[in-house]
Amino acid sequence: MKKKMLVAAAVVAAAGLVLSGCSASGGAGDDIVIGASVPLTGPLGTMGTPVSMGYQAAVDEINAAGGVDFGGAKHKIKLVIQDNASDPAKASSQAKSLVLDSKAVALLGPVTPPLSIPEATVADQLKVPFLTSITPIRAFGGANPNWNYAWDVFFDELQMTQTQFQASDLINTNKKVVLFTDTEEDGVVMGKLWEANAPKLGYTIVGRETFAVDNANFSSQVAAAKKSGADIVIAQVIPPEAIGILKEMKAQGYDPKAIFMEKGGNTGNFVKITGGLGLGVMAANWFAEGMGLAREKEFIDKYAAKIGGINSDLGILVCGYSIANVLADAIKVAGGTDPAKLSAAIGKTNGDYAIGHIQFTEGHAAPLKVIQTQWDSNNNQVMVLNLEGKAATPIVTPEAGLK
């Protein structure tokens, strides 16, 4: 009996070594395991779904072509996706499990700093490459200015927080602005930048309403904003907060000339999920028709109908697709999946991808430039401010959904 148990234990141990070797070393022909903990449900589920679609689309294309080529053989990718339900603690534990249990050699990230930062922290602790997007780079870098294995591809808040004022220059307003910012990383960073940028660009912040994430009652904040007489509202909020603010604005009869809802307004079907109140809301974007990206039309033709329009969801999908390809290219450059070599290869990325040019700079970040878009009745986000900060499609004002 004891002998049988020892034999069984040896078999299990050998199997574990084989599995570890298959995924971690990427031997000839072995599959490469890549993990992703993303929010498929919860408040951020509308963003996690398209990013996971982008990951899967890239992996499917790579595998259809035979896999990633290194070491004299092609290696197919096994993508393991788990739903963290928009819970930072769950995102952290899943990231750890994907590496230790599923034997992932690298991790593709979720969306937004509250989820990306915990996963990046785990990746650094375990010394496993982590590549994410849909996470503003100053919030990402502010959490850890010395990331070792974690990398981020998204916009620089410094550039992004100028676009609201540049778009407002295209319409007639009193140049008074009220900010709505929650207390998560994006709200803190962007709120400070809007306050700093406003006077430089000829605008006055007449109020800043702050609140905890998942705040449900905005009556006092909207009342204060309305009393200020501001023609412009700029918000950095999650989708449920965006809906709550718009409902309260409608109830109180506050219809400013321009409403920018960052993050919350970057949600597919935004006009529909707000009961029409989101019609005319603007939001910064990194993918839109007319931007001039090399594969813009290809992705619109292939995915717009599936994703529900030419909007941020499509942009999230393209970001996911792009960083999955960055990771695959880095594996080729590294000649395998050795963690240190792979992370170094990610950092040397300097090329054109579906989302645009990706090149990492300080803080392990590759900044993307953003534009401003406005929601129309066809569930599209139409570009109103281009990459040069100039007018594109005329802005519809005041915000049509609150009339």
Residue, then its C-alpha position, 0 to 999 in steps of 0.5 A: m500500500k505504501k509503495k503504491m502511494l509513493v508511486a502515485a505521488a511520483v506520478v502526480a509530481a511528474a505530471g506537475l513538472v510536465l505541466s509546469g514545463c509546458s506552460a512556463s518554458g514553452g518547449a518545442g510545440d508546447d502550448i503557452v498559457i496566458g491568464a486574464s482576470v477581467p470583470l465580466t459582471g459587476p459595475l465594470g462588466t460592460m468594459g470587461t466583456p469587450v476587452s476579453m473579446g479582444y484578447q480572444a480575437a487576437v489569440d484565435e488569429i495567432n493560433a489559426a496561423g499556427g501559433v507563436d514562433f520561437g525555438g524552432a517551433k510554433h506554440k499555440i496559446k491557451l487563454v484562460i479567462q476568469d471573471n473577477a466580478s469587478d471586485p479588486a480583492k477577487a482580481s488579486s486572488q485570481a491573478k495569483s491563481l492563474v499563475l500558481d494554479s493555471k501556470a500562466v506565463a503572463l497575464l493580460g489585465p482587466v480595466t481601470p486602476p482599481l482592478s489593474i493595480p492589484e493584479a499588477t502588484v501580484a504580477d510584480q510579486l510573482k515576477v510574471p509579466f503583466l500587460t494591461s490597458i484601459t488604465p490611465i497611465r498616471a494613476f497606474g504609475g502613481a500606485n507604483p513608480n517602479w513597476n518591474y513586470a507590469w506594463d500599461v498601454f493607455f492614455d496620459e491623463l495630462q493630454m486627456t484632461q485638456t480635451q474637454f476644454q478644447a471641445s468646449d472651445l467649439i461651442n458658446t459657453n460661459k466657461k464655468v465648469v463643475l466637476f463630479t469626481d469619485t474617490e477612486e484613483d482616476g477621479v483623484v488624478m483627473g480631478k486635480l489635472w482639470e483644476a490645474n488645466a482650467p485656468k490655463l485654458g480660459y475656464t473657471i472651476v466653480g465647483r467640485e463635487t466629490f463622493a465615494v465610489d458607488n454613491a447612489n444619491f446625487s441630489s445635493q451635488v446636482a443642486a449645487a452644480k445647478k446653482s453655480g450656473a455652470d454651462i459645463v459639467i465634467a465627470q469622472v465616474i463609473p457607469p452606475e454613478a453616471i446614470g444616477i447623475l443624469k437622472e438627478m439632472k433631469a429631475q432638477g431640470y439642469d441641462p448644461k450646454a456640455i456634459f463630459m462623462e469619462k469612464g461612465g460615458n465610455t460604456g456600450n449602449f450608454v444612451k439605452i442604459t440611461g433611458g435616453l438621458g445619455l444622448g449627447v453626452m461626450a467622452a474622451n475616446w481612443f478609437a473612433e471613425g475618422m481617426g485615421l488608424a491603419r486598421e480602423k475600417e477593418f475593425i469597424d466592419k468586422y466588430a461594430a455590429k457585434i459590439g453594438g456600434i462604433n463606440s468605446d466598447l469597440g475601442i476597448l476590444v481593439c485595445g485588448y486585441s492590440i496588447a495581446n499581440v504585443l505580448a505575442d510579439a514579445i514572446k517571439v523577441a524573447g525567444g520564449t517565456d522566461p519571465a525576465k526576458l519576456s518583460a524586457a521584450i515587452g518594454k522594447t516594444n516600438g511598433d504599429y498595432a490596431i490601436g495605433h503606435i505603441q512604445f513604452t516610455e517612463g513608468h512602464a507606460a505606452p501613452l495613446k492619444v485621445i479625442q472627444t466623441q459624442w453619443d448619437s441616437n444610433n449608439n455610436q460615439v461620433m468624433v467631435l474633436n480630432l487628434e490635432g485638437k480641432a473640430a470634427t463633427p459639430i457638437v450637438t448642444p445643449e445635451a439632447g437627452l435632458k431636454 
